[in-house]
Each structure stands twice: as C-alpha cells, then as structure tokens.
C-alpha cells in the first residue's frame, strides 16, 4: 500500500488539474490499492450542474480501468476552512470497493486534517454483501 505522504502528494497534484470554472472549488482524490498502486481523480464541472463528476468518482473509475477493485485508503484534498469530506454519493461509491475500516483521509493544502474510517462516514451502510448470493 502506498505511503500516506505519497498519497497526499498525488491528491495535491491532481487537484490542480480539476476543471471547476463555475464553483472554483477544486478537489483531488488519490486512492491506494492493497498492492500499492495509486489512482487519482479530480472534480469535473459542467454547465449543466448535475452532469459534473466528483474527484472520488474519477479516482474510482481510474482504479477500475487500471484493473484494481479494492481501496486500501484514500485521500480527499480540498481547500477552505471546513473539512472537505466525500459527498454522500461518493461515500456510497467508496463503500462498493472498501471495507468499513478503510481509512479516508481529508486533507487541505497544509496536509492531512482529519482521518476517518468509512464506517464513521457511512455507518450502517448498504453494500455488495447486502445482496448476498443472488
């Protein structure tokens, strides 16, 4: 699994590439897989607001396209005084590929601000195990 410093730097680098001409709120995300690979994504806005995509969704798509399917940890990088945690939809997307104890690190330009587990951000979640052997 990639080091937290490496993951932070990857999130910072991809945040700079975000396309956010409307909100000017750039977010970057970096996922580490159990085998140490790192996948990144940034938010991409659209004039038709609901059509935009979140940084975490982009990183997950890159992970799947790269042949991986498990999240070992993730860093979400945003700016401003408040914590930039994954939105509800992204918490559910992360849940699809992560265990309840997966670390989710929330960062700002100065570094990691706070770390949560997925279970702390999405308690009593619905996931693949709820569907059983269908």
C-alpha positions in Angstrom: 0.0 0.0 0.0 1.3 3.5 -0.9 2.6 5.7 1.9 0.3 8.5 3.2 2.8 11.1 2.1 2.8 9.7 -1.4 -1.0 9.6 -1.5 -1.2 13.2 -0.2 1.1 14.4 -2.9 -0.8 12.5 -5.6 -4.1 14.1 -4.4 -2.5 17.6 -4.4 -1.1 17.2 -7.9 -4.4 16.0 -9.4 -6.4 18.7 -7.5 -4.5 21.3 -9.6 -5.9 19.7 -12.7 -9.6 19.9 -11.6 -12.0 21.6 -14.0 -14.1 23.9 -11.8 -14.9 27.1 -13.7 -18.2 27.6 -12.0 -17.7 26.9 -8.3 -13.9 27.4 -8.5 -13.8 24.7 -5.8 -11.1 22.2 -6.9 -11.0 18.8 -5.3 -8.5 16.0 -5.9 -8.6 12.4 -4.7 -6.0 9.7 -4.6 -6.7 6.0 -3.9 -4.1 3.4 -2.8 -4.9 -0.2 -3.5 -3.7 -3.1 -1.3 -0.9 -3.8 -3.8 0.4 -0.2 -3.6 -0.9 1.2 -6.8 -2.2 4.8 -6.7 -5.1 6.1 -8.8 -6.2 9.7 -8.9 -9.2 11.8 -9.9 -10.3 15.4 -9.9 -13.7 17.0 -10.0 -15.0 18.0 -13.4 -17.8 20.5 -13.6 -20.3 21.0 -16.3 -22.6 24.0 -17.2 -25.5 21.6 -16.6 -24.5 21.2 -12.9 -25.8 17.7 -12.2 -23.7 16.3 -15.0 -20.4 17.1 -13.3 -18.4 14.4 -11.5 -16.6 14.3 -8.2 -12.9 13.7 -7.7 -13.6 10.4 -5.8 -15.7 9.1 -8.6 -12.9 9.9 -11.1 -10.3 8.1 -8.9 -12.6 5.0 -8.6 -13.1 5.0 -12.4 -9.3 5.1 -12.9 -8.8 2.3 -10.4 -11.3 0.1 -12.2 -9.9 0.9 -15.6 -6.5 0.0 -14.2 -7.6 -3.4 -13.2 -7.9 -3.0 -9.5 -11.1 -3.3 -7.4 -10.2 -2.7 -3.7 -9.5 0.6 -1.9 -6.9 0.3 0.9 -7.0 4.0 1.7 -8.0 7.3 0.1 -7.0 11.0 0.4 -9.5 13.7 -0.5 -7.9 17.1 -1.0 -9.9 20.4 -0.8 -9.3 24.0 0.3 -11.1 26.3 2.7 -11.5 26.3 6.4 -14.0 23.4 6.5 -13.2 19.7 6.1 -13.9 18.5 2.5 -15.2 15.1 3.1 -16.7 12.9 0.3 -20.3 13.7 -0.5 -23.0 11.1 0.2 -22.9 9.6 -3.3 -19.1 9.3 -3.2 -19.3 7.7 0.3 -21.5 5.0 -1.3 -19.2 4.7 -4.3 -16.2 4.2 -1.9 -18.3 1.6 0.0 -18.6 -0.6 -3.1 -14.8 -1.1 -3.1 -13.7 -0.6 0.5 -14.1 -2.3 3.9 -15.8 -0.5 6.8 -12.4 0.1 8.4 -10.9 1.7 5.3 -9.1 5.0 6.2 -10.4 8.1 4.5 -8.1 11.0 5.0 -9.3 14.5 4.5 -6.6 17.0 3.5 -6.0 20.7 2.8 -3.0 22.3 1.3 -1.1 22.1 4.6 -1.6 18.3 5.0 -3.9 15.8 6.4 -6.6 17.5 8.5 -8.5 14.5 9.8 -8.8 10.8 9.2 -12.0 8.7 9.4 -12.9 5.2 8.7 -15.5 4.5 6.0 -17.8 3.2 8.8 -17.5 6.6 10.6 -18.6 8.5 7.4 -21.2 6.0 6.3 -22.5 4.0 9.3 -24.9 1.1 8.8 -24.2 1.2 5.1 -25.7 -0.8 2.3 -23.1 -2.6 0.2 -22.4 -5.7 -2.0 -22.7 -8.0 1.0 -26.4 -7.0 1.4 -27.2 -8.5 -1.9 -25.8 -11.9 -0.9 -25.7 -14.8 -3.4 -28.2 -13.6 -6.0 
